Amino acid sequence: MKKQKMTYQLYRYAGKAMKAKRDVPFELKLSAQLVLDEVCFSWNKQKLESAINHAIDTGDRRKFIQLSKEYRHYIWE
């Protein structure tokens, strides 16, 4: 049986050059998302705590009740 030979001929591409995207690994994406979620959660909780403390200091009962209902989502476990 004869061995088959294959020849290739290269031509210069005349179109625009394409750039390949480098995909970020899943573990890196996940860890970055978890860190950002934790930072946002902590920042929002701290802002809400300071607003509650301000409502207590000023004696605004209606504002305190509203903020304490929102704060329940942060302390639920």
PDB file of N, CA, C and O in Angstrom, chain B, residues numbered from 101:
ATOM      1  N   MET B 101       0.841  -1.170   0.000  1.00  0.00           N
ATOM      2  CA  MET B 101       0.000   0.000   0.000  1.00  0.00           C
ATOM      3  C   MET B 101       0.892   1.241   0.000  1.00  0.00           C
ATOM      4  O   MET B 101       1.864   1.319   0.751  1.00  0.00           O
ATOM      5  N   LYS B 102       0.555   2.187  -0.833  1.00  0.00           N
ATOM      6  CA  LYS B 102       1.344   3.409  -0.952  1.00  0.00           C
ATOM      7  C   LYS B 102       1.030   4.351   0.205  1.00  0.00           C
ATOM      8  O   LYS B 102      -0.110   4.424   0.664  1.00  0.00           O
ATOM      9  N   LYS B 103       2.037   5.064   0.668  1.00  0.00           N
ATOM     10  CA  LYS B 103       1.826   6.098   1.668  1.00  0.00           C
ATOM     11  C   LYS B 103       1.325   7.350   0.961  1.00  0.00           C
ATOM     12  O   LYS B 103       1.838   7.751  -0.084  1.00  0.00           O
ATOM     13  N   GLN B 104       0.309   7.953   1.564  1.00  0.00           N
ATOM     14  CA  GLN B 104      -0.231   9.159   0.956  1.00  0.00           C
ATOM     15  C   GLN B 104       0.465  10.372   1.534  1.00  0.00           C
ATOM     16  O   GLN B 104       0.733  10.447   2.733  1.00  0.00           O
ATOM     17  N   LYS B 105       0.747  11.299   0.676  1.00  0.00           N
ATOM     18  CA  LYS B 105       1.378  12.550   1.097  1.00  0.00           C
ATOM     19  C   LYS B 105       0.359  13.666   0.989  1.00  0.00           C
ATOM     20  O   LYS B 105      -0.482  13.691   0.090  1.00  0.00           O
ATOM     21  N   MET B 106       0.460  14.574   1.918  1.00  0.00           N
ATOM     22  CA  MET B 106      -0.440  15.720   1.914  1.00  0.00           C
ATOM     23  C   MET B 106       0.417  16.975   1.878  1.00  0.00           C
ATOM     24  O   MET B 106       1.359  17.111   2.659  1.00  0.00           O
ATOM     25  N   THR B 107       0.103  17.864   0.999  1.00  0.00           N
ATOM     26  CA  THR B 107       0.845  19.119   0.921  1.00  0.00           C
ATOM     27  C   THR B 107      -0.093  20.272   1.247  1.00  0.00           C
ATOM     28  O   THR B 107      -1.268  20.278   0.879  1.00  0.00           O
ATOM     29  N   TYR B 108       0.458  21.222   1.936  1.00  0.00           N
ATOM     30  CA  TYR B 108      -0.294  22.423   2.310  1.00  0.00           C
ATOM     31  C   TYR B 108       0.326  23.613   1.617  1.00  0.00           C
ATOM     32  O   TYR B 108       1.544  23.693   1.456  1.00  0.00           O
ATOM     33  N   GLN B 109      -0.523  24.533   1.211  1.00  0.00           N
ATOM     34  CA  GLN B 109      -0.037  25.760   0.622  1.00  0.00           C
ATOM     35  C   GLN B 109      -0.616  26.919   1.429  1.00  0.00           C
ATOM     36  O   GLN B 109      -1.832  27.017   1.591  1.00  0.00           O
ATOM     37  N   LEU B 110       0.240  27.784   1.927  1.00  0.00           N
ATOM     38  CA  LEU B 110      -0.172  28.894   2.779  1.00  0.00           C
ATOM     39  C   LEU B 110      -0.346  30.161   1.945  1.00  0.00           C
ATOM     40  O   LEU B 110       0.462  30.468   1.068  1.00  0.00           O
ATOM     41  N   TYR B 111      -1.415  30.879   2.242  1.00  0.00           N
ATOM     42  CA  TYR B 111      -1.687  32.154   1.584  1.00  0.00           C
ATOM     43  C   TYR B 111      -1.753  33.241   2.648  1.00  0.00           C
ATOM     44  O   TYR B 111      -2.189  32.993   3.772  1.00  0.00           O
ATOM     45  N   ARG B 112      -1.324  34.434   2.294  1.00  0.00           N
ATOM     46  CA  ARG B 112      -1.394  35.558   3.210  1.00  0.00           C
ATOM     47  C   ARG B 112      -2.846  36.005   3.332  1.00  0.00           C
ATOM     48  O   ARG B 112      -3.547  36.171   2.334  1.00  0.00           O
ATOM     49  N   TYR B 113      -3.289  36.199   4.592  1.00  0.00           N
ATOM     50  CA  TYR B 113      -4.653  36.642   4.876  1.00  0.00           C
ATOM     51  C   TYR B 113      -4.734  38.142   4.676  1.00  0.00           C
ATOM     52  O   TYR B 113      -3.931  38.890   5.234  1.00  0.00           O
ATOM     53  N   ALA B 114      -5.693  38.583   3.887  1.00  0.00           N
ATOM     54  CA  ALA B 114      -5.795  40.003   3.544  1.00  0.00           C
ATOM     55  C   ALA B 114      -6.765  40.770   4.442  1.00  0.00           C
ATOM     56  O   ALA B 114      -6.823  41.996   4.354  1.00  0.00           O
ATOM     57  N   GLY B 115      -7.522  40.098   5.296  1.00  0.00           N
ATOM     58  CA  GLY B 115      -8.518  40.763   6.125  1.00  0.00           C
ATOM     59  C   GLY B 115      -7.914  41.365   7.388  1.00  0.00           C
ATOM     60  O   GLY B 115      -6.696  41.411   7.560  1.00  0.00           O
ATOM     61  N   LYS B 116      -8.811  41.828   8.272  1.00  0.00           N
ATOM     62  CA  LYS B 116      -8.367  42.408   9.537  1.00  0.00           C
ATOM     63  C   LYS B 116      -7.883  41.298  10.471  1.00  0.00           C
ATOM     64  O   LYS B 116      -8.380  40.172  10.446  1.00  0.00           O
ATOM     65  N   ALA B 117      -6.911  41.651  11.284  1.00  0.00           N
ATOM     66  CA  ALA B 117      -6.378  40.681  12.237  1.00  0.00           C
ATOM     67  C   ALA B 117      -7.385  40.458  13.360  1.00  0.00           C
ATOM     68  O   ALA B 117      -8.012  41.405  13.835  1.00  0.00           O
ATOM     69  N   MET B 118      -7.537  39.214  13.779  1.00  0.00           N
ATOM     70  CA  MET B 118      -8.446  38.889  14.868  1.00  0.00           C
ATOM     71  C   MET B 118      -7.641  38.753  16.148  1.00  0.00           C
ATOM     72  O   MET B 118      -6.497  38.298  16.137  1.00  0.00           O
ATOM     73  N   LYS B 119      -8.261  39.157  17.257  1.00  0.00           N
ATOM     74  CA  LYS B 119      -7.608  39.016  18.545  1.00  0.00           C
ATOM     75  C   LYS B 119      -8.321  37.932  19.338  1.00  0.00           C
ATOM     76  O   LYS B 119      -9.549  37.922  19.420  1.00  0.00           O
ATOM     77  N   ALA B 120      -7.570  37.041  19.907  1.00  0.00           N
ATOM     78  CA  ALA B 120      -8.145  35.961  20.701  1.00  0.00           C
ATOM     79  C   ALA B 120      -8.360  36.458  22.126  1.00  0.00           C
ATOM     80  O   ALA B 120      -7.521  37.164  22.685  1.00  0.00           O
ATOM     81  N   LYS B 121      -9.501  36.076  22.705  1.00  0.00           N
ATOM     82  CA  LYS B 121      -9.776  36.439  24.083  1.00  0.00           C
ATOM     83  C   LYS B 121      -9.226  35.358  24.994  1.00  0.00           C
ATOM     84  O   LYS B 121      -9.299  34.168  24.688  1.00  0.00           O
ATOM     85  N   ARG B 122      -8.687  35.783  26.094  1.00  0.00           N
ATOM     86  CA  ARG B 122      -8.206  34.837  27.082  1.00  0.00           C
ATOM     87  C   ARG B 122      -9.256  34.750  28.178  1.00  0.00           C
ATOM     88  O   ARG B 122      -9.555  35.743  28.842  1.00  0.00           O
ATOM     89  N   ASP B 123      -9.804  33.580  28.361  1.00  0.00           N
ATOM     90  CA  ASP B 123     -10.889  33.404  29.322  1.00  0.00           C
ATOM     91  C   ASP B 123     -10.323  33.278  30.728  1.00  0.00           C
ATOM     92  O   ASP B 123      -9.310  32.617  30.954  1.00  0.00           O
ATOM     93  N   VAL B 124     -11.001  33.928  31.669  1.00  0.00           N
ATOM     94  CA  VAL B 124     -10.591  33.888  33.069  1.00  0.00           C
ATOM     95  C   VAL B 124     -11.092  32.569  33.664  1.00  0.00           C
ATOM     96  O   VAL B 124     -12.230  32.179  33.404  1.00  0.00           O
ATOM     97  N   PRO B 125     -10.275  31.881  34.450  1.00  0.00           N
ATOM     98  CA  PRO B 125     -10.710  30.616  35.039  1.00  0.00           C
ATOM     99  C   PRO B 125     -11.925  30.789  35.956  1.00  0.00           C
ATOM    100  O   PRO B 125     -12.104  31.831  36.586  1.00  0.00           O
ATOM    101  N   PHE B 126     -12.750  29.746  36.015  1.00  0.00           N
ATOM    102  CA  PHE B 126     -13.986  29.789  36.798  1.00  0.00           C
ATOM    103  C   PHE B 126     -13.707  30.048  38.271  1.00  0.00           C
ATOM    104  O   PHE B 126     -14.437  30.805  38.911  1.00  0.00           O
ATOM    105  N   GLU B 127     -12.660  29.433  38.820  1.00  0.00           N
ATOM    106  CA  GLU B 127     -12.355  29.599  40.241  1.00  0.00           C
ATOM    107  C   GLU B 127     -12.043  31.052  40.567  1.00  0.00           C
ATOM    108  O   GLU B 127     -12.435  31.560  41.618  1.00  0.00           O
ATOM    109  N   LEU B 128     -11.339  31.712  39.663  1.00  0.00           N
ATOM    110  CA  LEU B 128     -10.997  33.119  39.871  1.00  0.00           C
ATOM    111  C   LEU B 128     -12.247  33.996  39.795  1.00  0.00           C
ATOM    112  O   LEU B 128     -12.415  34.921  40.590  1.00  0.00           O
ATOM    113  N   LYS B 129     -13.115  33.698  38.839  1.00  0.00           N
ATOM    114  CA  LYS B 129     -14.369  34.456  38.727  1.00  0.00           C
ATOM    115  C   LYS B 129     -15.215  34.284  39.983  1.00  0.00           C
ATOM    116  O   LYS B 129     -15.761  35.251  40.513  1.00  0.00           O
ATOM    117  N   LEU B 130     -15.317  33.052  40.448  1.00  0.00           N
ATOM    118  CA  LEU B 130     -16.140  32.764  41.617  1.00  0.00           C
ATOM    119  C   LEU B 130     -15.593  33.437  42.870  1.00  0.00           C
ATOM    120  O   LEU B 130     -16.347  34.040  43.634  1.00  0.00           O
ATOM    121  N   SER B 131     -14.297  33.335  43.078  1.00  0.00           N
ATOM    122  CA  SER B 131     -13.714  33.952  44.275  1.00  0.00           C
ATOM    123  C   SER B 131     -13.828  35.472  44.226  1.00  0.00           C
ATOM    124  O   SER B 131     -14.062  36.103  45.256  1.00  0.00           O
ATOM    125  N   ALA B 132     -13.668  36.062  43.058  1.00  0.00           N
ATOM    126  CA  ALA B 132     -13.827  37.516  42.931  1.00  0.00           C
ATOM    127  C   ALA B 132     -15.262  37.931  43.218  1.00  0.00           C
ATOM    128  O   ALA B 132     -15.496  38.938  43.886  1.00  0.00           O
ATOM    129  N   GLN B 133     -16.224  37.161  42.719  1.00  0.00           N
ATOM    130  CA  GLN B 133     -17.632  37.479  42.972  1.00  0.00           C
ATOM    131  C   GLN B 133     -17.970  37.351  44.450  1.00  0.00           C
ATOM    132  O   GLN B 133     -18.714  38.171  44.988  1.00  0.00           O
ATOM    133  N   LEU B 134     -17.432  36.330  45.112  1.00  0.00           N
ATOM    134  CA  LEU B 134     -17.693  36.146  46.536  1.00  0.00           C
ATOM    135  C   LEU B 134     -17.094  37.279  47.369  1.00  0.00           C
ATOM    136  O   LEU B 134     -17.712  37.748  48.325  1.00  0.00           O
ATOM    137  N   VAL B 135     -15.898  37.710  47.003  1.00  0.00           N
ATOM    138  CA  VAL B 135     -15.266  38.818  47.733  1.00  0.00           C
ATOM    139  C   VAL B 135     -16.068  40.102  47.542  1.00  0.00           C
ATOM    140  O   VAL B 135     -16.302  40.836  48.502  1.00  0.00           O
ATOM    141  N   LEU B 136     -16.487  40.373  46.314  1.00  0.00           N
ATOM    142  CA  LEU B 136     -17.280  41.579  46.056  1.00  0.00           C
ATOM    143  C   LEU B 136     -18.628  41.532  46.783  1.00  0.00           C
ATOM    144  O   LEU B 136     -19.087  42.547  47.306  1.00  0.00           O
ATOM    145  N   ASP B 137     -19.254  40.365  46.814  1.00  0.00           N
ATOM    146  CA  ASP B 137     -20.512  40.233  47.536  1.00  0.00           C
ATOM    147  C   ASP B 137     -20.328  40.513  49.027  1.00  0.00           C
ATOM    148  O   ASP B 137     -21.143  41.197  49.646  1.00  0.00           O
ATOM    149  N   GLU B 138     -19.251  39.978  49.590  1.00  0.00           N
ATOM    150  CA  GLU B 138     -18.998  40.189  51.022  1.00  0.00           C
ATOM    151  C   GLU B 138     -18.719  41.657  51.328  1.00  0.00           C
ATOM    152  O   GLU B 138     -19.188  42.184  52.337  1.00  0.00           O
ATOM    153  N   VAL B 139     -17.955  42.316  50.460  1.00  0.00           N
ATOM    154  CA  VAL B 139     -17.638  43.734  50.660  1.00  0.00           C
ATOM    155  C   VAL B 139     -18.912  44.582  50.569  1.00  0.00           C
ATOM    156  O   VAL B 139     -19.126  45.469  51.395  1.00  0.00           O
ATOM    157  N   CYS B 140     -19.747  44.312  49.577  1.00  0.00           N
ATOM    158  CA  CYS B 140     -20.997  45.068  49.424  1.00  0.00           C
ATOM    159  C   CYS B 140     -21.936  44.818  50.598  1.00  0.00           C
ATOM    160  O   CYS B 140     -22.571  45.746  51.099  1.00  0.00           O
ATOM    161  N   PHE B 141     -22.023  43.564  51.037  1.00  0.00           N
ATOM    162  CA  PHE B 141     -22.878  43.226  52.171  1.00  0.00           C
ATOM    163  C   PHE B 141     -22.427  43.974  53.428  1.00  0.00           C
ATOM    164  O   PHE B 141     -23.248  44.550  54.142  1.00  0.00           O
ATOM    165  N   SER B 142     -21.134  43.961  53.689  1.00  0.00           N
ATOM    166  CA  SER B 142     -20.609  44.637  54.882  1.00  0.00           C
ATOM    167  C   SER B 142     -20.824  46.147  54.811  1.00  0.00           C
ATOM    168  O   SER B 142     -21.194  46.777  55.802  1.00  0.00           O
ATOM    169  N   TRP B 143     -20.590  46.722  53.634  1.00  0.00           N
ATOM    170  CA  TRP B 143     -20.755  48.165  53.474  1.00  0.00           C
ATOM    171  C   TRP B 143     -22.215  48.562  53.671  1.00  0.00           C
ATOM    172  O   TRP B 143     -22.503  49.536  54.368  1.00  0.00           O
ATOM    173  N   ASN B 144     -23.140  47.818  53.062  1.00  0.00           N
ATOM    174  CA  ASN B 144     -24.565  48.125  53.209  1.00  0.00           C
ATOM    175  C   ASN B 144     -25.022  47.966  54.652  1.00  0.00           C
ATOM    176  O   ASN B 144     -25.795  48.781  55.156  1.00  0.00           O
ATOM    177  N   LYS B 145     -24.543  46.917  55.318  1.00  0.00           N
ATOM    178  CA  LYS B 145     -24.912  46.686  56.713  1.00  0.00           C
ATOM    179  C   LYS B 145     -24.400  47.814  57.603  1.00  0.00           C
ATOM    180  O   LYS B 145     -25.112  48.278  58.493  1.00  0.00           O
ATOM    181  N   GLN B 146     -23.170  48.251  57.366  1.00  0.00           N
ATOM    182  CA  GLN B 146     -22.589  49.332  58.162  1.00  0.00           C
ATOM    183  C   GLN B 146     -23.359  50.641  57.946  1.00  0.00           C
ATOM    184  O   GLN B 146     -23.609  51.372  58.904  1.00  0.00           O
ATOM    185  N   LYS B 147     -23.732  50.939  56.707  1.00  0.00           N
ATOM    186  CA  LYS B 147     -24.496  52.154  56.417  1.00  0.00           C
ATOM    187  C   LYS B 147     -25.870  52.108  57.089  1.00  0.00           C
ATOM    188  O   LYS B 147     -26.346  53.112  57.619  1.00  0.00           O
ATOM    189  N   LEU B 148     -26.495  50.940  57.061  1.00  0.00           N
ATOM    190  CA  LEU B 148     -27.802  50.793  57.688  1.00  0.00           C
ATOM    191  C   LEU B 148     -27.703  50.926  59.201  1.00  0.00           C
ATOM    192  O   LEU B 148     -28.578  51.527  59.825  1.00  0.00           O
ATOM    193  N   GLU B 149     -26.650  50.374  59.798  1.00  0.00           N
ATOM    194  CA  GLU B 149     -26.447  50.514  61.242  1.00  0.00           C
ATOM    195  C   GLU B 149     -26.256  51.975  61.641  1.00  0.00           C
ATOM    196  O   GLU B 149     -26.799  52.426  62.650  1.00  0.00           O
ATOM    197  N   SER B 150     -25.482  52.710  60.845  1.00  0.00           N
ATOM    198  CA  SER B 150     -25.274  54.121  61.170  1.00  0.00           C
ATOM    199  C   SER B 150     -26.566  54.921  61.006  1.00  0.00           C
ATOM    200  O   SER B 150     -26.810  55.858  61.765  1.00  0.00           O
ATOM    201  N   ALA B 151     -27.399  54.560  60.019  1.00  0.00           N
ATOM    202  CA  ALA B 151     -28.685  55.241  59.847  1.00  0.00           C
ATOM    203  C   ALA B 151     -29.622  54.931  61.013  1.00  0.00           C
ATOM    204  O   ALA B 151     -30.356  55.806  61.471  1.00  0.00           O
ATOM    205  N   ILE B 152     -29.597  53.697  61.489  1.00  0.00           N
ATOM    206  CA  ILE B 152     -30.420  53.322  62.646  1.00  0.00           C
ATOM    207  C   ILE B 152     -29.959  54.082  63.888  1.00  0.00           C
ATOM    208  O   ILE B 152     -30.781  54.596  64.647  1.00  0.00           O
ATOM    209  N   ASN B 153     -28.658  54.150  64.090  1.00  0.00           N
ATOM    210  CA  ASN B 153     -28.126  54.893  65.237  1.00  0.00           C
ATOM    211  C   ASN B 153     -28.492  56.373  65.161  1.00  0.00           C
ATOM    212  O   ASN B 153     -28.785  56.995  66.182  1.00  0.00           O
ATOM    213  N   HIS B 154     -28.474  56.931  63.966  1.00  0.00           N
ATOM    214  CA  HIS B 154     -28.857  58.331  63.789  1.00  0.00           C
ATOM    215  C   HIS B 154     -30.345  58.529  64.106  1.00  0.00           C
ATOM    216  O   HIS B 154     -30.733  59.527  64.714  1.00  0.00           O
ATOM    217  N   ALA B 155     -31.171  57.558  63.685  1.00  0.00           N
ATOM    218  CA  ALA B 155     -32.606  57.651  63.975  1.00  0.00           C
ATOM    219  C   ALA B 155     -32.859  57.556  65.477  1.00  0.00           C
ATOM    220  O   ALA B 155     -33.749  58.225  66.002  1.00  0.00           O
ATOM    221  N   ILE B 156     -32.079  56.726  66.167  1.00  0.00           N
ATOM    222  CA  ILE B 156     -32.223  56.623  67.624  1.00  0.00           C
ATOM    223  C   ILE B 156     -31.798  57.925  68.291  1.00  0.00           C
ATOM    224  O   ILE B 156     -32.468  58.405  69.204  1.00  0.00           O
ATOM    225  N   ASP B 157     -30.687  58.495  67.836  1.00  0.00           N
ATOM    226  CA  ASP B 157     -30.179  59.735  68.424  1.00  0.00           C
ATOM    227  C   ASP B 157     -31.148  60.903  68.231  1.00  0.00           C
ATOM    228  O   ASP B 157     -31.308  61.732  69.126  1.00  0.00           O
ATOM    229  N   THR B 158     -31.785  60.969  67.074  1.00  0.00           N
ATOM    230  CA  THR B 158     -32.707  62.076  66.801  1.00  0.00           C
ATOM    231  C   THR B 158     -34.112  61.808  67.312  1.00  0.00           C
ATOM    232  O   THR B 158     -34.938  62.719  67.351  1.00  0.00           O
ATOM    233  N   GLY B 159     -34.397  60.567  67.707  1.00  0.00           N
ATOM    234  CA  GLY B 159     -35.712  60.242  68.245  1.00  0.00           C
ATOM    235  C   GLY B 159     -36.779  60.046  67.181  1.00  0.00           C
ATOM    236  O   GLY B 159     -37.969  60.188  67.466  1.00  0.00           O
ATOM    237  N   ASP B 160     -36.368  59.721  65.956  1.00  0.00           N
ATOM    238  CA  ASP B 160     -37.314  59.503  64.857  1.00  0.00           C
ATOM    239  C   ASP B 160     -37.787  58.050  64.883  1.00  0.00           C
ATOM    240  O   ASP B 160     -37.135  57.158  64.339  1.00  0.00           O
ATOM    241  N   ARG B 161     -38.922  57.834  65.521  1.00  0.00           N
ATOM    242  CA  ARG B 161     -39.417  56.468  65.735  1.00  0.00           C
ATOM    243  C   ARG B 161     -39.837  55.803  64.421  1.00  0.00           C
ATOM    244  O   ARG B 161     -39.560  54.622  64.212  1.00  0.00           O
ATOM    245  N   ARG B 162     -40.497  56.544  63.543  1.00  0.00           N
ATOM    246  CA  ARG B 162     -40.975  55.982  62.278  1.00  0.00           C
ATOM    247  C   ARG B 162     -39.803  55.539  61.395  1.00  0.00           C
ATOM    248  O   ARG B 162     -39.840  54.472  60.783  1.00  0.00           O
ATOM    249  N   LYS B 163     -38.785  56.362  61.341  1.00  0.00           N
ATOM    250  CA  LYS B 163     -37.591  56.022  60.551  1.00  0.00           C
ATOM    251  C   LYS B 163     -36.871  54.807  61.153  1.00  0.00           C
ATOM    252  O   LYS B 163     -36.378  53.944  60.427  1.00  0.00           O
ATOM    253  N   PHE B 164     -36.818  54.755  62.487  1.00  0.00           N
ATOM    254  CA  PHE B 164     -36.179  53.634  63.166  1.00  0.00           C
ATOM    255  C   PHE B 164     -36.885  52.313  62.849  1.00  0.00           C
ATOM    256  O   PHE B 164     -36.233  51.303  62.582  1.00  0.00           O
ATOM    257  N   ILE B 165     -38.215  52.329  62.882  1.00  0.00           N
ATOM    258  CA  ILE B 165     -38.976  51.104  62.599  1.00  0.00           C
ATOM    259  C   ILE B 165     -38.761  50.657  61.149  1.00  0.00           C
ATOM    260  O   ILE B 165     -38.603  49.468  60.872  1.00  0.00           O
ATOM    261  N   GLN B 166     -38.757  51.616  60.241  1.00  0.00           N
ATOM    262  CA  GLN B 166     -38.538  51.290  58.826  1.00  0.00           C
ATOM    263  C   GLN B 166     -37.147  50.695  58.612  1.00  0.00           C
ATOM    264  O   GLN B 166     -37.004  49.685  57.924  1.00  0.00           O
ATOM    265  N   LEU B 167     -36.123  51.316  59.198  1.00  0.00           N
ATOM    266  CA  LEU B 167     -34.754  50.826  59.022  1.00  0.00           C
ATOM    267  C   LEU B 167     -34.530  49.497  59.729  1.00  0.00           C
ATOM    268  O   LEU B 167     -33.767  48.661  59.245  1.00  0.00           O
ATOM    269  N   SER B 168     -35.186  49.291  60.871  1.00  0.00           N
ATOM    270  CA  SER B 168     -35.007  48.025  61.575  1.00  0.00           C
ATOM    271  C   SER B 168     -35.625  46.867  60.791  1.00  0.00           C
ATOM    272  O   SER B 168     -35.130  45.743  60.862  1.00  0.00           O
ATOM    273  N   LYS B 169     -36.704  47.130  60.043  1.00  0.00           N
ATOM    274  CA  LYS B 169     -37.275  46.084  59.175  1.00  0.00           C
ATOM    275  C   LYS B 169     -36.305  45.727  58.051  1.00  0.00           C
ATOM    276  O   LYS B 169     -36.178  44.557  57.691  1.00  0.00           O
ATOM    277  N   GLU B 170     -35.631  46.716  57.501  1.00  0.00           N
ATOM    278  CA  GLU B 170     -34.636  46.457  56.458  1.00  0.00           C
ATOM    279  C   GLU B 170     -33.419  45.724  57.030  1.00  0.00           C
ATOM    280  O   GLU B 170     -32.800  44.901  56.356  1.00  0.00           O
ATOM    281  N   TYR B 171     -33.094  46.040  58.277  1.00  0.00           N
ATOM    282  CA  TYR B 171     -31.900  45.449  58.911  1.00  0.00           C
ATOM    283  C   TYR B 171     -32.088  43.964  59.234  1.00  0.00           C
ATOM    284  O   TYR B 171     -31.107  43.232  59.368  1.00  0.00           O
ATOM    285  N   ARG B 172     -33.316  43.524  59.358  1.00  0.00           N
ATOM    286  CA  ARG B 172     -33.587  42.124  59.658  1.00  0.00           C
ATOM    287  C   ARG B 172     -33.016  41.180  58.611  1.00  0.00           C
ATOM    288  O   ARG B 172     -32.653  40.047  58.926  1.00  0.00           O
ATOM    289  N   HIS B 173     -32.936  41.639  57.371  1.00  0.00           N
ATOM    290  CA  HIS B 173     -32.370  40.810  56.306  1.00  0.00           C
ATOM    291  C   HIS B 173     -30.870  40.571  56.512  1.00  0.00           C
ATOM    292  O   HIS B 173     -30.328  39.567  56.051  1.00  0.00           O
ATOM    293  N   TYR B 174     -30.221  41.480  57.193  1.00  0.00           N
ATOM    294  CA  TYR B 174     -28.777  41.356  57.396  1.00  0.00           C
ATOM    295  C   TYR B 174     -28.417  40.487  58.600  1.00  0.00           C
ATOM    296  O   TYR B 174     -27.297  39.981  58.674  1.00  0.00           O
ATOM    297  N   ILE B 175     -29.336  40.305  59.537  1.00  0.00           N
ATOM    298  CA  ILE B 175     -29.004  39.512  60.714  1.00  0.00           C
ATOM    299  C   ILE B 175     -29.670  38.147  60.692  1.00  0.00           C
ATOM    300  O   ILE B 175     -29.447  37.343  61.597  1.00  0.00           O
ATOM    301  N   TRP B 176     -30.483  37.866  59.680  1.00  0.00           N
ATOM    302  CA  TRP B 176     -31.138  36.568  59.570  1.00  0.00           C
ATOM    303  C   TRP B 176     -30.093  35.502  59.219  1.00  0.00           C
ATOM    304  O   TRP B 176     -29.289  35.690  58.306  1.00  0.00           O
ATOM    305  N   GLU B 177     -30.111  34.401  59.940  1.00  0.00           N
ATOM    306  CA  GLU B 177     -29.156  33.320  59.650  1.00  0.00           C
ATOM    307  C   GLU B 177     -29.860  32.000  59.539  1.00  0.00           C
ATOM    308  O   GLU B 177     -29.220  30.977  59.298  1.00  0.00           O
TER     309      GLU B 177
END
